Amino acid sequence: MQILTGVLLGLVAWFLLRILLMGVYTVDQNERAVKTRFGRAVRVPGGKTTLDDPVSEALRPEERERYTYPQVRVIPPGGPYFKMPWEKIYKVSIATMTVNMALDPESPAANDNGTRLEAVTKDQLNTGLTGQIRYRVSEANLYAFLFGIKRPFVHVVAYFVSVLRQRIASFEAKAVPLAPGVEAAGAQAPLAGSEMTGISINDLRKNLRDLNEYMDHECRTAPARYGVILDASLITGIDPPPEVESALAAINTAHNQVSSDISLAQAAELGALHRTGPGILASYLRNVRLALYDKAQQIYLEAGK
């Protein structure tokens, strides 16, 4: 009987020691943790969801019902903390990560081994895109990251790529306005540089900043959807196939030469007007100025001293 009692006491002591040792944990500075109890994440009081948090402000009305997650109690850095055997701790790093935008998490060999992402422009030109994505886990929506989606980063990359390809396929550069006085003077020649508008690869290359800003704007719903914040996307290169690149180089060279010839011709024309007579050039400038006055809503004139 004494032996049996000693065995039972030993088992109880071992069980309590195991609970004590296995139940203690800490959370690092760049980590956040969520506790589950019998498999259910511990929620914040009041039954709040992500719709009650600013993280969901960017969602469209039709998305709000689909991407609704419970707000969970986030365990901050520190410790030691204690958990019971029926509780489990999920830790995630909230450090900012940078990856190649061509990386396919499910197939690393795709996209030239994750170095070049292909996209088709509006004029059916197959281009290669290079750049980086900077992201981090959203502390405001850890439920979506841990339990809502099996592989959240795969979803984020797929979402980013689909938005980017759609934008590349429909991208059009903004119309280049005429310089002040050119339209008023009746000139029909376009500005230097506008001849190249409409060639998709040139439009995209000249508007990389706008493209990056568009991607940042469109991906602002990623925290509410997947629990991942896209801090920034940086598209650094847009390259067509080599045979197209050489043709574009020839077109750009010809365009630069034409622009130079137009500028020289305009300078020669003004020089000829000046040589025609002392008042011809002044009359030409006066006519241009009058046309501008006719279109202006306000005119500021310098008062005489």
Residue, then its C-alpha position, 0 to 999 in steps of 0.5 A: m500500500q505504501i509503495l502504491t501511494g508513493v507511485l501515485l505521489g510520484l506521478v502527481a509530482w511529475f505531472l505538476l512539474r511537467i505542467l509547470l515547466m511546459g506551461v511557462y513561455t515568453v514572447d520576444q520583442n518582434e513577436r506577438a502571440v495568441k492563445t487557444r483554449f480547447g482549440r478556440a482562440v481567446r477573444v477580446p471581451g464584447g465579441k468584437t470583430t475586425l469590422d469594429d477596427p480601422v483595419s477594415e476601413a478600406l474594404r468595399p461594402e460587398e467585401r465586409e461580410r466576407y472578410t469578418y474575423p473575430q478580434v483575438r486577445v494579443i499577448p504582447p512581448g514579455g513574460p514569463y507567461f503561463k498556460m495550462p495543458w489544454e491551452k496552446i500558444y501561437k507566436v508570429s513575427i511582426a518584423t518587416m520582410t522583403v521578398n522578390m515580387a516574382l517569387d511564387p511560394e508554391s513553385p519556387a522554379a516559376n517566373d525564372n526561379g523567382t526573378r522575373l514576373e511576366a505580364v502582358t500590356k494593352d498592346q499585347l507586349n509580353t514584358g518582364l517585371t522586377g521588384q520587391i514587396r515589403y510586408r509584415v503581419s498585421e497585429a490587428n488581424l492575427y486571427a485571419f493570419l493564423f486561422g482564417i487562411k491556411r497559407p496567408f502569404v501565398h494568398v497575398v502574393a497571388y492577390f498582388v500579382s493579379v492586381l499588378r497584371q490587370r493594371i499593366a494590361s489596362f495602363e494608359a499614360k495621361a495625356v500630355p497637355l500643350a504648353p501655354g500659348v501653343e494651342a492659342a497660337g494655332a500650333q498643331a505640332p505636339l510637344a516633344g515627348s508626346e509622340m511616344t505616348g501610346i507605346s505601352i512599354n514607354d508609358l509604363r517606364k515613365n510612370l513607374r512612380d504612379l504604378n507603385e502608388y497604384m499598387d500600394h493603394e489597391c493592396r491596402t485591404a490586404p490586412a483585413r483580407y489576410g492579416v498581412i500588411l503590404d508596407a510598400s511595393l517597389i517595381t524597379g524594372i519593366d523589360p520587353p523581350p530582347e528583339v522588342e527592346s532593340a526596336l524600341a531603342a531605335i524608335n527612341t533614337a529616331h524620336n529624339q532626333v525628330s524632337s531636336d529637328i523640331s526645336l531647331a526648326q522653331a528656332a530658325e523660324l523665330g530667327a527668320l521672323h526677327r530678320t524680316g523686320p524690327g516689329i515682326l517678332a514683337s507682333y507675333l509675340r503680341n498675338v500669342r499674348l492676346a490669345l492667352y489673355d482671351k483664355a485666362q480667367q485672371i490676369y496680373l499686371e505689374a503696376g508702374k513705379 
